């Protein structure tokens, strides 16, 4: 009978852990950028929450890049948890061209195709 109680307690503990994991995963936020340009790398990436209350202008935060995003490759960026799922993203290519992408859902890890 003691062994049955131990097995039941272990099962309850595992079930509780399994229920907590999806909640933790729901808090993760981020995005992917795919560089579909054939010859130019992406050198800088910024993000800014959409419709930040109380701020008169967009405040861009530079992403922590491990290096440039080479043509034909994808980079993933994580964001801290926050109050919104929607961010504007901006990239700068090595030729100086900048492109902005509006209202990207970072709660779904949306993928942006930059070219």
N, C-alpha and C positions, 0 to 999 in steps of 0.2 A: 504494500500500500504506500510506503514511503517513496519508493521509486516512481510510482504513478504520480504522486504529488510533485516530485521534482521535474518530471517530464512535462506535466501540465504547467508548472511555473515557468519552465524554460520556453514553452510554446507561447505563453502569454507575453513574456518579455520580448521574444522575437516578433510577435505580431505588433506590439507597441512600437518597436524600432522600425518596422516596415511602414507603419502609418506615419511616422515622423519624417521619413526620408522624402516623400513627395512634397511635403510642406517646405522642407529646406531647399529642394530643387526649384520650387516655384519662386523663391527669392532671388535666384540668379538672373542677371541681366547682362546682355552683351549684344554684339553684332559681328558679322563677318563682312569683309571687303574682298571682292574678287577683282583683280586687275586684269580686265579683258583687253587692255591695250597691247598691241603686238610688239612694241619696242620701248616704251617709256615706263619707268618704275614710279611707284608712289612713294614719296619721301616723307610726307607729313599727313596726319589724320587728327581731326578735332571732333568733339561732340559737344552738344548743348541741349539741355532739356527744352522741350517745346513749351511755349507759354508759361515761362517762369513768373509766378505772381510777384509783383512788387519790383521787378527789375525793368528799367526803361529800355534796355537793349539786350541782345543775345550775348551771353558770356560763354565764349568758346574755351574748352579745356582740351589741351593737347594730349593725345593718347600716348601711352608708353609703348613705343615700338621697339622691337628687337632688331630692327634693320628695315631697309626698304622692302616694299611689296613688289616683287619682280613681276614682269609680264607673265600672265598665265597662271599665277599663284593666288592663293587665298590666305588671309590672315584673320585670326579671331581675336576680338577685344572684349574683355570683361569690364563691366561697370559695377560700382557699388550699388547696393539696394537703395531705393529711393521712393519718391512719391509719384513718379510718372513712368509710364512704359514708353513714351514717345520722345525721341531725340532727333534733332537735326544733326547731320554728319557733313563734314567738309573734308576733302582730300586735296593735296597739292602734289602734282606730278613733277618729275625732275626737270621738265621744260618750263616750269613756273605756272602752268595752267592750273586753276583751282575750280573745283566742281562741288556743289552743295546738293545734298539729298534731304528732303523734308519729311518729317514725321515717320521715322523708322521705328518699328516696334521692337524694342530691345528686350522685352519680356519673352519674345518668341525667337530671339537670336536671328532676326531678319538678315538676309544676305543682300548686300549692295553690289551691283555690277558697275564698276568704275571703268570708263573708257575715254 
